Amino acid sequence: MKLLKQNTPLLVLIFLFIFSIFMFAEETETDLQKKTESEELSDYDKKLETLKYGLDTEVIALTENLKKNEDTRFNEELQKILAKSKNPKVKYAVMDLFSAQKNDAIRDDALKILSEFYDYKSEVVLASIKYCKELEITEASEHLRKIIKDDNSEYRVPAILTLGKLGNSEDAEFLVECFENESNPDSKISLITRQHIMEALMELHEEATWDFLLYTAEDSYENAIIRARAATALGKIGKPEAVNVLSKLYEDKDPAIREAAVKGLTNFSNEEAKAVLIEAFKDSYYKVRLQAVKSAEESKNQEAIPYILYRAKTDPEEVVKFAAIKALSASQDSKSLTWLKERFLEPKTGERMRIKIAGELLEYNFDFIVDDVNKTAMKALKDTRLKRFAINLGSRISKIENAASANLAEAYLMHSDPMVQSVGLDMFKTNSYAELIPKIQEIAAQKKNSAIKRRAKVLLELKNIPVKSNEDDVKGFEE
């Protein structure tokens, strides 16, 4: 006891020393946790600060990034920037983002710019034209006509093409008048302008322009592109008389005219139209064969299936083969679907073709192919020689909503290669697998800063999921 009393001061000192170390460690851990949480929560604030106070180049770069990631959280601030900024490139970036979102929040701004187009820089006017076209704002038509009447306007061609999407019968007659009166002293510019006007008339395909289109399509002295667009427009109008006209035009030696004739006959199902379509599958010019495949798919022509299958197997042009694969995937023809599955499962089939088949069948006959695609991708992940194939196949899979692919997505996320992991994030972005939220949070909370970590954090933020793992939050998300 005496010894204990003698050493009491020493014991007290030891206790105080140990206690201070413990408290310091606890404070350090708490401070570190607060710092981490602060860093995690500040990403939104950092972006907001960039939009408010950043350089124009930084604002443009961030706006493009927001567009890419489909991030709508800053739209209100971007509207303020559009109203206040004097930099036309900034305005263009903001309007381009709203165009991509098909967001009508800046509708009045765009119409005002078009109504006073002389007062704005070219980037801003072009962005407004694009915006009105994407959102199909028909009220823009009167402003577009004023722009088109200005022969020297640098916006004339975009305005013509946009009017072709937004216009009505009156606008079509206006464009016919512009076509007939086009007289730019530069013959090349004049020809290009007339080609664009005819493209707009093709999109409008108003019956009021039938006689003009018929005359133009049959005029052998006219430019082939102009004639081709007129021919397609005749078919789009849908009058029965078009079949005989287009059937005769298919005999033209110019492949562009033949291609247009096939395109124009897409919506006709009588024997004469079908005969031209079948003949087009054998045309020596690949674009005519390509259009035959597209027309048969669009019109759901079952009689054309054997011809499409033959194109998929033997056509020398990949673009025709791939169009045929798409058409067959959308069909319910058992023979064609079986052939497609066999080609996909055969390792000797080219990688591009296997990925094309997988993508189209997932799109149009999901249940028929999904298990085979998932198994093939999983197998490819385990073979280093097939890493590129695994990445490309996974990228295609990630574009299709598929809740059953959670295990596959996890396998991609667990891979050591960041490029492969990125595909797993793509899958999560599309499907929001509730069971993989902890894994995404784990990646987002990694100590090492990386592109994968940053992307995981952005995905969680976009889906309003906390970056730090929390079982209750995950359960709430599942509900």
MARVO-690209 format. One record per residue (C-alpha): residue number from 1; residue in three letters; x, y, z. Coordinates in steps of 0.1 Angstrom, whole numbers, plus 2048, in hexadecimal, padded with zeros to 3 digits. Each point is the difference from the previous one (the first is absolute). Layout:
BEGIN
NUM,ala,X,Y,Z
...
***
This chain:
BEGIN
1,met,800,800,800
2,lys,81C,817,809
3,leu,811,7F9,7DE
4,leu,7DF,808,7EE
5,lys,7FD,821,813
6,gln,824,809,7F6
7,asn,7F9,7F9,7DB
8,thr,7DE,811,7FE
9,pro,80D,820,7EF
10,leu,812,7EA,7E6
11,leu,7E0,7EC,7FA
12,val,7EC,820,7FC
13,leu,818,80D,7E6
14,ile,7FF,7DF,7ED
15,phe,7DA,800,800
16,leu,7FF,824,7F4
17,phe,818,7F9,7E4
18,ile,7ED,7E2,7F4
19,phe,7DF,813,803
20,ser,80D,81D,7EC
21,ile,80D,7E9,7E4
22,phe,7DD,7EF,7FE
23,met,7EE,822,7FF
24,phe,818,80D,7E6
25,ala,7FB,7E1,7EA
26,glu,7DA,803,804
27,glu,801,825,7F7
28,thr,817,7FA,7E2
29,glu,7E9,7E4,7F4
30,thr,7E1,817,805
31,asp,812,81D,7EE
32,leu,80A,7E9,7E3
33,gln,7DC,7F2,7FE
34,lys,7F3,824,7FF
35,lys,819,80A,7E6
36,thr,7F7,7E2,7EA
37,glu,7DB,807,804
38,ser,807,824,7F7
39,glu,813,7F6,7E1
40,glu,7E4,7E8,7F5
41,leu,7E5,81A,805
42,ser,813,81C,7F0
43,asp,800,7F2,7DC
44,tyr,7DE,811,7F9
45,asp,80B,820,810
46,lys,821,800,7EC
47,lys,7EC,7FD,7E0
48,leu,7E8,81B,80A
49,glu,81E,817,809
50,thr,80F,7F9,7DE
51,leu,7E0,80A,7EF
52,lys,7FD,81F,815
53,tyr,824,80C,801
54,gly,815,7EB,7E8
55,leu,811,80A,7DF
56,asp,7EB,7FE,7E1
57,thr,815,7E3,7F4
58,glu,7F9,7EE,822
59,val,7DB,807,7FD
60,ile,7FF,7F2,7DD
61,ala,813,7E1,809
62,leu,7EA,7F9,81E
63,thr,7E0,806,7EC
64,glu,80C,7E7,7E6
65,asn,807,7E7,81C
66,leu,7DD,805,80F
67,lys,7F1,7FA,7DE
68,lys,815,7E0,7FC
69,asn,7F5,7F3,822
70,glu,7DC,80B,7FC
71,asp,803,814,820
72,thr,7E2,818,804
73,arg,808,80D,823
74,phe,80E,821,7F4
75,asn,7E6,809,7E6
76,glu,7F3,81E,814
77,glu,823,80E,802
78,leu,807,7FA,7DB
79,gln,7E1,813,7F7
80,lys,80E,81E,814
81,ile,821,7FC,7ED
82,leu,7EE,800,7DE
83,ala,7EE,821,809
84,lys,81F,812,80E
85,ser,81E,7F3,7ED
86,lys,80E,814,7E3
87,asn,816,7E4,7F3
88,pro,7EF,7F0,7E2
89,lys,813,7DF,805
90,val,7F2,7FE,824
91,lys,7DD,806,7F3
92,tyr,804,7E6,7E5
93,ala,80C,7E6,81A
94,val,7E2,807,816
95,met,7E7,7FF,7E4
96,asp,810,7E0,7F3
97,leu,7FB,7F0,822
98,phe,7DB,80A,801
99,ser,7FC,7F3,7DC
100,ala,80E,7DE,80A
101,gln,7E9,7FF,81E
102,lys,7E2,80A,7EA
103,asn,7F9,819,81C
104,asp,7E8,81C,7F7
105,ala,80C,817,81C
106,ile,812,817,7E8
107,arg,7E5,7FF,7E5
108,asp,7F8,826,802
109,asp,825,808,7FF
110,ala,805,7EC,7E0
111,leu,7E3,810,7EF
112,lys,80B,823,80A
113,ile,823,7FA,7F2
114,leu,7F1,7F4,7DE
115,ser,7E9,81E,7FE
116,glu,81E,817,805
117,phe,81B,7EB,7EF
118,tyr,813,81E,7F3
119,asp,808,80A,824
120,tyr,811,7E0,80A
121,lys,820,7EE,7F9
122,ser,7FF,7E2,7E8
123,glu,806,7E6,81B
124,val,7E1,80C,813
125,val,7E9,801,7E1
126,leu,80B,7DD,7F5
127,ala,7FA,7F3,823
128,ser,7DD,80F,800
129,ile,7F8,7F0,7DE
130,lys,80D,7DE,80C
131,tyr,7EC,804,820
132,cys,7DF,808,7EE
133,lys,806,7E2,7E9
134,glu,807,7E7,81C
135,leu,7E2,80B,814
136,glu,7EA,804,7E0
137,ile,7F5,824,809
138,thr,7E9,808,7E3
139,glu,7FD,825,80A
140,ala,824,804,7F3
141,ser,7F4,7FB,7DC
142,glu,7F9,825,7FA
143,his,822,80A,80C
144,leu,811,7E5,7EB
145,arg,7EE,80D,7E1
146,lys,80F,823,806
147,ile,823,7F1,804
148,ile,7FB,7EC,7DF
149,lys,7F6,81F,7ED
150,asp,821,80F,808
151,asp,815,7F2,7E4
152,asn,821,809,811
153,ser,7F7,7F2,822
154,glu,819,7E6,80D
155,tyr,7E2,7F0,812
156,arg,7ED,7FA,7E0
157,val,807,7DB,7FB
158,pro,7FA,7F6,825
159,ala,7E0,815,7FF
160,ile,7F4,7EE,7E0
161,leu,806,7DD,80F
162,thr,7EF,80A,821
163,leu,7E2,80D,7ED
164,gly,7FE,7DF,7EF
165,lys,7FB,7F0,822
166,leu,7E9,81A,80F
167,gly,7ED,80E,7E3
168,asn,7DD,7FB,7F1
169,ser,7F0,802,7DD
170,glu,806,825,7FE
171,asp,824,7FC,809
172,ala,804,7E5,7E5
173,glu,7F2,818,7E5
174,phe,818,81B,80D
175,leu,81D,7E8,7FC
176,val,7F5,7F7,7DC
177,glu,801,825,7F8
178,cys,823,803,80F
179,phe,80B,7E2,7EB
180,glu,7F3,80F,7E0
181,asn,80E,822,807
182,glu,822,7F4,80D
183,ser,81A,815,7EC
184,asn,821,803,813
185,pro,81B,80B,7E8
186,asp,816,7E4,80E
187,ser,7F2,7E1,7EE
188,lys,80E,7E8,81A
189,ile,7F0,813,81D
190,ser,7DF,802,7EC
191,leu,800,7DA,7FA
192,ile,807,7F8,824
193,thr,7E4,817,80B
194,arg,7E7,7F0,7E8
195,gln,80A,7DE,80C
196,his,7F9,80A,824
197,ile,7DF,810,7F7
198,met,7F6,7DF,7EF
199,glu,80B,7ED,81F
200,ala,7E8,816,815
201,leu,7E4,7FB,7E7
202,met,807,7DA,803
203,glu,7FB,802,826
204,leu,7E0,814,7FC
205,his,7F2,7EB,7E3
206,glu,7E1,816,7FE
207,glu,7E7,7F5,7E5
208,ala,7FE,825,7F5
209,thr,823,7FB,7F1
210,trp,7F8,7E0,7EC
211,asp,801,80F,7DD
212,phe,820,812,807
213,leu,810,7E1,80E
214,leu,7F5,7EA,7E3
215,tyr,80E,818,7E6
216,thr,821,802,813
217,ala,804,7DB,805
218,glu,7FA,7F8,7DB
219,asp,816,81C,7F4
220,ser,81F,7EE,7F2
221,tyr,813,821,7FD
222,glu,7FC,807,826
223,asn,81B,7F8,819
224,ala,7FE,7DB,80C
225,ile,7FF,808,825
226,ile,7E3,818,7FB
227,arg,7ED,7E7,7EA
228,ala,806,7E5,81A
229,arg,7F2,815,81C
230,ala,7E2,80A,7EB
231,ala,7F9,7DB,7F9
232,thr,802,7F6,825
233,ala,7E8,81D,808
234,leu,7E7,7F3,7E6
235,gly,800,7DE,812
236,lys,7FC,810,822
237,ile,7E1,814,7F5
238,gly,7EF,7DE,7FB
239,lys,7EC,805,7E1
240,pro,7FA,7DF,7ED
241,glu,80C,810,7E0
242,ala,823,801,80F
243,val,805,7DB,7FC
244,asn,801,801,7DA
245,val,816,81F,800
246,leu,819,7F1,818
247,ser,800,7DE,7EE
248,lys,80B,812,7E0
249,leu,81A,815,813
250,tyr,80F,7DF,80D
251,glu,80B,7F9,7DC
252,asp,816,81F,801
253,lys,826,7FA,7FB
254,asp,809,817,81D
255,pro,801,7EB,820
256,ala,7F5,81E,815
257,ile,7DF,801,7ED
258,arg,7FB,7DB,804
259,glu,807,802,825
260,ala,7E7,81C,804
261,ala,7E6,7ED,7EC
262,val,803,7E2,818
263,lys,7FE,818,81E
264,gly,7E1,811,7F2
265,leu,7EF,7DE,7FB
266,thr,804,7F6,825
267,asn,7DC,807,80A
268,phe,7F0,7EF,7E2
269,ser,7F6,7DB,801
270,asn,7F2,7F9,7DE
271,glu,810,7E6,7E8
272,glu,812,81B,7EB
273,ala,811,80F,81F
274,lys,80A,7DE,80E
275,ala,80F,7F6,7DE
276,val,817,81F,800
277,leu,80A,7F9,824
278,ile,80A,7DC,7F9
279,glu,813,80B,7E2
280,ala,813,81A,815
281,phe,80F,7E4,816
282,lys,814,7F5,7E1
283,asp,80B,823,7F5
284,ser,826,803,7FA
285,tyr,802,821,813
286,tyr,802,7FA,825
287,lys,7EB,81E,80B
288,val,7E3,7F3,7EC
289,arg,802,7DE,811
290,leu,804,812,822
291,gln,7E0,814,7F9
292,ala,7EE,7E0,7F6
293,val,808,7F1,822
294,lys,7F5,81F,812
295,ser,7E0,803,7EC
296,ala,7F7,7DC,806
297,glu,806,803,825
298,glu,7EB,820,803
299,ser,7E3,7F1,7EC
300,lys,803,7DF,813
301,asn,801,7EE,7DE
302,gln,801,7DB,809
303,glu,805,7F5,7DC
304,ala,821,812,801
305,ile,80E,7EC,81D
306,pro,813,7E6,7EB
307,tyr,811,81C,7EC
308,ile,80A,812,821
309,leu,80E,7E0,80E
310,tyr,814,7FB,7E0
311,arg,80E,824,803
312,ala,809,7F9,825
313,lys,814,7E1,7F6
314,thr,811,80B,7E0
315,asp,7FF,825,7F8
316,pro,823,80D,7FA
317,glu,7F9,821,812
318,glu,7FF,800,826
319,val,7E7,81C,801
320,val,7E7,7EB,7ED
321,lys,807,7E1,815
322,phe,7FB,814,820
323,ala,7DF,80F,7F3
324,ala,7F4,7DD,7F8
325,ile,80A,7F4,823
326,lys,7EB,81C,80F
327,ala,7E2,7F8,7EA
328,leu,802,7DB,807
329,ser,803,806,826
330,ala,7E0,814,7FF
331,ser,7EE,7E5,7EE
332,gln,7EF,7E1,80F
333,asp,80E,7E9,7E5
334,ser,80D,7E1,813
335,lys,818,7F6,7E5
336,ser,811,822,7FF
337,leu,801,803,826
338,thr,810,7DE,804
339,trp,81A,809,7E6
340,leu,808,820,813
341,lys,804,7EE,821
342,glu,817,7E6,7F0
343,arg,816,81C,7F1
344,phe,802,811,822
345,leu,80A,7E1,813
346,glu,81A,7F6,7E6
347,pro,822,80E,80B
348,lys,80D,800,7DC
349,thr,7E6,81A,7F7
350,gly,80F,822,7FE
351,glu,800,814,820
352,arg,7ED,81E,7F1
353,met,7E5,7E9,7F2
354,arg,7FB,7EE,821
355,ile,7FC,821,812
356,lys,7E8,80D,7E6
357,ile,7EB,7E0,803
358,ala,800,802,826
359,gly,7F5,824,800
360,glu,7E4,7FD,7E7
361,leu,7F2,7E0,80F
362,leu,801,80F,823
363,glu,7ED,81E,7F2
364,tyr,7E6,7ED,7EC
365,asn,7FF,7DC,80D
366,phe,80D,804,824
367,asp,7F4,7DF,80F
368,phe,80D,7EC,7E3
369,ile,825,80A,805
370,val,805,810,822
371,asp,80D,7E0,812
372,asp,819,7F8,7E4
373,val,80D,824,7FF
374,asn,805,801,826
375,lys,812,7DE,800
376,thr,816,80B,7E3
377,ala,80A,820,810
378,met,807,7EF,822
379,lys,816,7E7,7EE
380,ala,813,81B,7ED
381,leu,807,813,820
382,lys,815,7E2,80C
383,asp,815,7FE,7E1
384,thr,81A,81B,7FC
385,arg,802,7FA,7DB
386,leu,7DB,80A,7FD
387,lys,802,820,815
388,arg,7F8,817,7E3
389,phe,7E3,7EA,7F6
390,ala,7F3,801,824
391,ile,802,826,801
392,asn,7EF,804,7DF
393,leu,7E5,7E6,807
394,gly,7FA,80F,823
395,ser,7FD,823,7F2
396,arg,7E4,7F3,7E9
397,ile,7EF,7EE,81C
398,ser,801,820,816
399,lys,7EA,812,7E7
400,ile,7E3,7E8,807
401,glu,7EB,801,820
402,asn,805,7DE,80F
403,ala,7FB,7FB,826
404,ala,80C,7DC,7FC
405,ser,823,80B,7F7
406,ala,80A,80A,824
407,asn,818,7E3,804
408,leu,810,808,7DF
409,ala,804,825,809
410,glu,810,7F6,821
411,ala,819,7EA,7EE
412,tyr,809,81E,7EA
413,leu,804,816,81F
414,met,816,7E6,812
415,his,818,7FE,7E2
416,ser,823,80F,805
417,asp,800,814,7DF
418,pro,7F0,823,804
419,met,7F2,7FE,7DC
420,val,7ED,7E1,809
421,gln,7F5,80F,821
422,ser,7F3,81E,7ED
423,val,7E9,7E9,7EC
424,gly,7F2,7F3,821
425,leu,7F8,824,809
426,asp,7EF,805,7DF
427,met,7E9,7E2,808
428,phe,7F9,80F,823
429,lys,7F7,821,7F0
430,thr,7E6,7F0,7EA
431,asn,7F2,7E7,819
432,ser,806,80E,823
433,tyr,804,7DE,80F
434,ala,7F6,804,825
435,glu,816,7E3,80A
436,leu,81F,810,7F1
437,ile,7FD,822,812
438,pro,818,7F6,81C
439,lys,81A,7F6,7E6
440,ile,7FC,821,7EE
441,gln,803,812,821
442,glu,81F,7EC,808
443,ile,810,80B,7DF
444,ala,7F6,824,806
445,ala,810,7FF,823
446,gln,821,7F3,7F5
447,lys,81E,813,80E
448,lys,812,800,7DF
449,asn,7F3,81B,7E9
450,ser,7F8,7F2,7DD
451,ala,7E8,806,7E3
452,ile,7EC,7E1,80B
453,lys,7FC,80E,823
454,arg,7F5,822,7F3
455,arg,7E8,7F1,7E7
456,ala,7F1,7EA,81C
457,lys,7FA,81E,815
458,val,7EF,813,7E4
459,leu,7E9,7E2,7F9
460,leu,7F6,7FE,825
461,glu,7FA,826,801
462,leu,7EA,7FF,7E0
463,lys,7EB,7E4,80F
464,asn,7FE,812,822
465,ile,812,7E4,812
466,pro,818,809,81D
467,val,825,7FA,7F8
468,lys,806,7F0,821
469,ser,7F1,7DD,804
470,asn,7E1,7FF,816
471,glu,7E9,7E2,802
472,asp,7E1,815,807
473,asp,806,816,7E2
474,val,804,7E1,7EA
475,lys,7DF,7F2,80D
476,gly,7EF,821,7F9
477,phe,80D,800,7DD
478,glu,7F3,7DC,7FB
479,glu,7DD,80B,80B
***
